[in-house]
């Protein structure tokens, strides 16, 4: 398959070209020193209760926005399992998927069924960045789609008024918010320094149904993800997170994928 042929597959994923990117203003997050948050442990526990109970999740993801200069719209089906297993399929309007990504722990594979090309082994963060433009490992992807956080440090959290709490979480800052007094605390946003910022909304059963992901500094990607058909803690066999090469697909390198893959450079 020539590089030109691989570029043709991009049209299936970018099924319609947008006239503008997401464009909506980002949430205004509190800034400044704040004050010590004496209730932070309870806030963190409440806000993360639903997502921490997720062992597996299946869902559909409608994506639109921009990534590395490409305006895009697409639909993914996804299945994820703790601690670090994932399967993503980029659905085309007709026929075979544009790509199938599978990962377990620190090993990922990517199949391009329409081009009969396969990348058999790579680091999940590298492969996901090559096909989506976004540097996420599987654990971060699961946190992103469930509006979760790893281990926020409640002892170092600060308060901004009655309805905002901010806690460090490793290299992240996690912003907790409630919309009204005595309302439920939710994760409103996460900021990963020098990488990206995520925002969460449209919560249902304690999990977000809308996720915005924007690069930091801005300009590399700005994606809006609408989540539907969400099922949690359903049985997913381990075979969903791997596939056996059949020999019918020719190998593709990570560099080739970055240059000519579904979201590669022109």
C-alpha positions, 0 to 999 in steps of 0.5 A: 500500500502506498503512502497515497493509498493510506491517505485515502483512508483518512477520508473515511475517518474524517467523514465530514470536514467542518468549517470551524473547530470546537470554538466554544470558550473553555470553562473559567477555572478558579486561580490564585492561592485559595484557602485550605479545604478542610472538607476535601477528603469528603469532596474527593470521595463523593466526586470519584465514587461512581468512576472508581466503581467502574471495572469495565466500560463500553460506550460509543464516542462521537468526536469532532474538533481539530487535531494537528491541523485536521478538522474532523468528525468521527465515531468510535466504539470503545471497551475498556477494562481496569487496570489498563486494557482498551479496544477502540474501533473507528467506525466508517459509514459503510464496511470495515472499521477505519482502524482497530486499536487494542492494548493490554498494559504497555503493549498495543497493536493497531490494525488498518483493515481497509489498507491491510496494514498492521502495527503489531507492537508499540507503546499505547501512548505512542500508537494513540497519539499517532492515530488521534493526535492526542498523547494518552496512555490507556489508564489516562484514556479510561480516566478521561472517559469516566471523569475520574482521577488517580489519587488526588491529595486531599491534604493539599487541596484548596477551596475557592468559595463554597463550590470549587475545590482543587487538589493536586494529583501527581502532575495533574490538577483536579478541579471539583465543583458543585452546581448548587449548595448541597448539590453533588460534587463532580470532577469539572476539569483536569489540567495536565501541565504541558500536555492537555486539559479536560472538561466534563459535563452532562453527568448521568449516574455519576459519569460524564456524557460530554468531555472536552479535551484541549492541548496545553499550550493550545493549538495541537488539538481541541476535541469534543467527545459526546458519550452514549450507549454507556454500559459499566461493569459488563463482562468483556473477554480478554480476547477483545483486547488483542488480535492475532495477526493472520499474515494477510496484513503487511506491517506498518511502522509507527513512523509511517503511521504518524506520517500517513495514518488516519490522523497523520501529517499530509 
